[in-house]
């Protein structure tokens, strides 16, 4: 469980997806936990991963706080609504939701591998845009957030998924912010990592009240591992090419989608 937490924290920091996309299938397939039980433990791991954002200077430099707070209104609302659905879904429903969600996002990422969302350093960034140091070019670049209503709708859906399948919501937020809303990959990842900590709170409370978080030892092992893995992921994220990060995310999502749509 400790090593699973390290892996989840590493991937969560590298891609801003919370790590639940790996942790839930791992707990479900290898330890035989049900999706609700795995999701509950994943929620704890996601909270630990998000908590590491506060002590990471690299993440804070890329974080867009204004955008994060604007979208949190919608993601928390979605997470709260998702908590109301937990009693009416069964294990098969969770697997279908997991598989379909990951397949759609993987396809979206593959269509945008070579698209960059940066502009010149003198470009007007708008209210929610910003400037960030681009490790790929070695320059400070600007970006402008577009399609904000789409980002709001996706954040709502991400909040629901955070509750239903324990993935933190970053698996949806990061690709959409990067692919359709004009936000650079590393900024999207850092902003998502900040958001998922708040978004996961309603999910964790709902899972605990329903009795899904039965073994606190497993949750503690994941949380400790996630704290260590996150720091490693932050260090690696500034050194890996953006195209490689997108390909890694698409590959992870494709494997998870196949697992739950074809071999479940």
ZAVEX-97713 format. One line per 3 residues: number of its first residue (from 1); their letters; for each residue y, x negated, z of C-alpha. Coordinates in steps of 0.1 Angstrom, whole numbers, plus 5000, padded with zeros to 4 digits. Layout:
N
NUM) a) Y X Z  ...;
This chain:
264
1) xxx) 5000 5000 5000  5023 4971 5007  5017 4956 4973;
4) xxx) 5021 4990 4957  5055 4993 4974  5065 4959 4961;
7) xxx) 5056 4969 4926  5075 5002 4929  5106 4986 4944;
10) xxx) 5106 4959 4917  5104 4984 4888  5128 5007 4905;
13) xxx) 5155 4979 4908  5148 4966 4873  5150 5000 4856;
16) xxx) 5168 5022 4881  5140 5047 4881  5130 5047 4918;
19) xxx) 5095 5033 4912  5078 5067 4918  5067 5068 4882;
22) xxx) 5043 5040 4890  5036 5048 4926  5025 5085 4922;
25) xxx) 4999 5078 4895  4987 5048 4915  4982 5068 4947;
28) xxx) 4967 5097 4928  4943 5077 4906  4932 5049 4928;
31) xxx) 4933 5063 4963  4924 5099 4954  4955 5115 4970;
34) xxx) 4967 5148 4956  4999 5148 4936  5018 5165 4965;
37) xxx) 5006 5139 4990  5014 5111 4966  5048 5126 4959;
40) xxx) 5056 5128 4996  5048 5091 5001  5067 5082 4969;
43) xxx) 5097 5100 4983  5097 5077 5013  5093 5046 4990;
46) xxx) 5122 5059 4969  5144 5062 5000  5136 5027 5010;
49) xxx) 5144 5014 4974  5177 5033 4973  5186 5019 5008;
52) xxx) 5184 4984 4994  5213 4992 4971  5237 4989 5000;
55) xxx) 5227 4953 5006  5227 4942 4970  5259 4927 4957;
58) xxx) 5246 4926 4921  5239 4963 4921  5273 4971 4936;
61) xxx) 5290 4952 4908  5273 4973 4881  5275 5006 4900;
64) xxx) 5298 5034 4887  5306 5052 4919  5328 5079 4903;
67) xxx) 5301 5088 4879  5274 5088 4906  5293 5111 4929;
70) xxx) 5302 5135 4901  5265 5138 4890  5252 5140 4926;
73) xxx) 5266 5175 4929  5241 5186 4903  5211 5164 4912;
76) xxx) 5212 5175 4948  5214 5212 4938  5184 5207 4915;
79) xxx) 5164 5190 4942  5171 5218 4966  5160 5244 4940;
82) xxx) 5129 5224 4933  5120 5226 4970  5117 5264 4966;
85) xxx) 5091 5259 4939  5067 5237 4958  5047 5266 4972;
88) xxx) 5040 5282 4938  5028 5252 4918  4992 5237 4919;
91) xxx) 4980 5202 4912  4974 5209 4875  5010 5221 4871;
94) xxx) 5023 5188 4887  5002 5167 4863  5015 5186 4833;
97) xxx) 5051 5183 4844  5046 5146 4850  5030 5139 4816;
100) xxx) 5054 5160 4795  5085 5145 4813  5074 5109 4808;
103) xxx) 5064 5114 4771  5097 5129 4762  5118 5102 4778;
106) xxx) 5096 5074 4764  5102 5088 4729  5139 5089 4736;
109) xxx) 5140 5053 4747  5122 5041 4716  5147 5057 4693;
112) xxx) 5176 5038 4710  5162 5003 4714  5189 4985 4695;
115) xxx) 5219 5008 4704  5245 4991 4726  5271 5012 4745;
118) xxx) 5297 4986 4750  5331 4983 4735  5359 4957 4735;
121) xxx) 5374 4947 4769  5407 4965 4760  5392 4999 4752;
124) xxx) 5404 5028 4773  5375 5037 4795  5385 5072 4805;
127) xxx) 5382 5088 4839  5345 5080 4845  5341 5049 4823;
130) xxx) 5345 5014 4835  5342 4977 4828  5313 4954 4836;
133) xxx) 5302 4919 4830  5276 4918 4802  5249 4892 4809;
136) xxx) 5238 4894 4772  5271 4883 4758  5287 4866 4788;
139) xxx) 5318 4887 4785  5334 4916 4804  5330 4947 4784;
142) xxx) 5341 4984 4786  5323 5016 4781  5333 5053 4779;
145) xxx) 5312 5081 4793  5306 5109 4768  5287 5142 4768;
148) xxx) 5293 5147 4806  5280 5183 4805  5247 5170 4792;
151) xxx) 5246 5144 4820  5252 5172 4845  5224 5193 4832;
154) xxx) 5200 5163 4831  5210 5154 4866  5200 5189 4877;
157) xxx) 5166 5186 4860  5162 5151 4875  5168 5165 4910;
160) xxx) 5141 5191 4904  5117 5165 4893  5125 5143 4923;
163) xxx) 5112 5172 4945  5083 5184 4924  5066 5151 4915;
166) xxx) 5083 5125 4937  5098 5102 4910  5133 5099 4923;
169) xxx) 5149 5114 4892  5160 5080 4877  5132 5083 4851;
172) xxx) 5154 5110 4835  5189 5099 4845  5187 5063 4832;
175) xxx) 5175 5070 4797  5199 5099 4791  5229 5081 4805;
178) xxx) 5221 5051 4783  5209 5068 4752  5231 5099 4750;
181) xxx) 5261 5094 4773  5274 5059 4764  5266 5041 4796;
184) xxx) 5252 5005 4794  5216 5001 4805  5223 4980 4836;
187) xxx) 5252 5003 4847  5230 5033 4842  5202 5017 4863;
190) xxx) 5225 5007 4892  5242 5042 4892  5208 5059 4892;
193) xxx) 5195 5037 4920  5225 5048 4941  5220 5085 4932;
196) xxx) 5183 5087 4939  5186 5079 4976  5207 5110 4981;
199) xxx) 5188 5132 4957  5155 5124 4973  5166 5136 5008;
202) xxx) 5159 5174 5001  5126 5165 4986  5115 5144 5015;
205) xxx) 5124 5171 5040  5106 5198 5020  5074 5177 5017;
208) xxx) 5074 5168 5054  5078 5205 5064  5049 5215 5041;
211) xxx) 5027 5189 5057  5023 5167 5026  5034 5136 5044;
214) xxx) 5003 5133 5066  4997 5096 5069  5028 5078 5080;
217) xxx) 5011 5044 5079  5008 5047 5041  5044 5057 5038;
220) xxx) 5055 5028 5061  5035 5003 5040  5051 5015 5008;
223) xxx) 5086 5015 5023  5083 4979 5035  5070 4967 5002;
226) xxx) 5097 4985 4983  5124 4967 5003  5110 4933 4992;
229) xxx) 5103 4944 4956  5138 4958 4951  5154 4925 4958;
232) xxx) 5132 4907 4933  5139 4934 4907  5177 4931 4912;
235) xxx) 5174 4893 4907  5153 4898 4875  5175 4926 4860;
238) xxx) 5204 4903 4854  5182 4878 4834  5161 4902 4813;
241) xxx) 5175 4912 4778  5185 4949 4776  5162 4955 4747;
244) xxx) 5133 4942 4767  5142 4965 4796  5142 4995 4773;
247) xxx) 5108 4985 4758  5093 4980 4793  5105 5015 4804;
250) xxx) 5091 5031 4772  5058 5014 4777  5054 5024 4813;
253) xxx) 5063 5060 4805  5039 5061 4776  5010 5050 4797;
256) xxx) 5018 5075 4824  5022 5103 4799  4988 5095 4783;
259) xxx) 4972 5094 4818  4982 5129 4827  4982 5146 4793;
262) xxx) 4951 5131 4777  4928 5119 4805  4938 5141 4835;
